[in-house]
Amino acid sequence: MKQERPYFKTVISKKAEASVRQGHPWIYDTEILEMPEMENGSLTDITGTKGNYLGTGMTSFHSKIRVRLLSRNANDRFDEAFWERRVRYAWEYRKTVMGTDLECCRVIFGEADHFPGLTVDRFGNVLVSQTLSYGMEQLKPVLFPILLRVLREDIPIRGIYERKDIALRERGGLTQ
């Protein structure tokens, strides 16, 4: 028996469906055919016109990028364990690719690491974050402790400095 999903359902155009199937992580406002009323930053399941599941993403009603995909796996639960797996994967990838040269590096690179709108850099013992999507902004209380915990297993991190001085934040409904 098919399990009922707890998320809103958004139907996208055939053109957008083709883009998503090819790996594109964004759905623009003009590509949405049906979207129920929901709060900004809510999770929504993306489906094609025939009702087939394509992924789950976070909404942003102040941006032309209306949904940023988080996952294409219908079995994912977006709890703390999910986010810790994602942080660990990103950090382990950096350690594998960069070896011991991790003093100054990009720890999380937005959509490339499946954290749409979030960038985290390491400069010595300080992490610098930039949040450019409404959904990721709402997840900071969950993500930042996970980032600190995971990285502190390998290196001393004093804290996280947030950069909020990007004009793009205002276009996404966020303050500078």
Disulfide bonds with the S-S distance in Angstrom:
none
